[in-house]
Amino acid sequence: MENNNLSLRSLLEKEKLNGINFIDWFRNVTIVLKQERKEYVIEEPVPDEPAANTPRADKDKFKKHLDDILDVSCLMLATMTPELQKQRGDMVIYEIIQNLKEIFERQAYQEMYKTSKALFQCKNE
């Protein structure tokens, strides 16, 4: 399975997130995380720490969640431009993704709209 991880992670090495390529970057990140079974960390906020009297299995699940957050955070930050890394270095991965979606998804769709509009105008002429 390790070879699969390396080959899929190579998708992320091709081009770092620079803002303009958010949709493609996020799609590739999601593919890698699905394969690694860690996609949940970008979809769910960090859970509350279990109480001291919580069963061991729940504590282990919480620890795994934190470990996965750390792995995914490092992976994502490593696939961003240095400027984007600096702006988000203190954020939790769920917050990073929500922030990036808020900023870049809107921009990407606006660019696609402008491009489509220009193509339709050319077609009509």
N, C-alpha and C positions, 0 to 999 in steps of 0.2 A: 504494500500500500504506500510505502514511503516514495517509491518511484512515481506513483500517480500524483502524490502531493507535489513533488518537485516539478513534474511536467505541467500540472495545472497552475502552479504558482508562477511558472514562466510567463503565463498570460499577463500577469501583473508587472513583470519586469520590462515588457515591451515599451510601455509608455506611462510615465508618472502622471498622476492627476495634476492638471494645471488649471482646472476650472472649465475650460472650453470642452474638454472631453469627459465631463462628469458622467453622462449617461452610459457611455461605453465602459468607463472605468468601474462604475458601480455594478454594471452587469457582470463584468469579469470577477470582481470581488465576490459577488453573490454566488457565482459558479464555484469558485474556490471554497468558499465557506460551506456551501451545501455539501460538497464532496468531503470536507473535513468534519461535517456535522457540527458546525459552530455558528451557523447562520442565526440562531436564536439570539446571540449576544448583540446583534445590530437591530433586532426587532423588539427587544424587551429592555426596560430600564433595569439597573442594578437592583437585585432583590435586597430586602432588609436582612441584616445579619440575624441568624437564628438565635433564640434565647439559649441560655446555658443548659436548660433542661430539655432541649430539643433532641430527638433521637439522632443517633450517630449517622444514619443514612441521609438525613436531611442536612446535617452539617457537612457531610462529604459532598453532597450535591451543590451546596452553596460554595464550597471551596473550589470545586470543578468549574463552576460558573465564573468565579473570580480569575482562575487560571486561564480559562478560555478568553475572558475579556482582555487579559494581559497579552496573550498570544495574538489575538485579532488586532488589538491596538497597535502593537509593534509592526505587524504586517501592513496595516493600512497606512500608518505614518511613514513607513519605509517606501511606500509607493506613491507618495505625494511630493510635490516640489518643496524645497526648503522653506519657502515663504508660507505655504499652507501648513507645513509641519509646525513652524513657530507659532502660528496663530491658534493651533489646536492642541498643542503639546500637553496642556494641563486639563484637558477635557476627558471625560469617560467616553468610551467608544459609541455608546448609544447616543450621547449628546453630539459627538462629532458627526455621526451620520445624519441626525436630524438637522443640524446646522448646515451641513453641505447640501442636503436636499433642499432646504429652504432657500439657499442662495443660488445654487447652480442648476437645479432642475428647472426653475422658472426661466433662467437665462437661456438654457438649452432649448426649451420649447419655444421661446420667443425667436431664437435664431432659426429653428426649423420652420416656424411660421413665415418669417421673412423670406427664407429661401424658397419655400413652396409658393408664396405669393409672387415672387419674381419669376419663377418657372411658369406659372399660369399666365402671367402677363406676356411672357415671351411666346407662349403657345398661342395666345389670342391674337398676337400681332402677326 
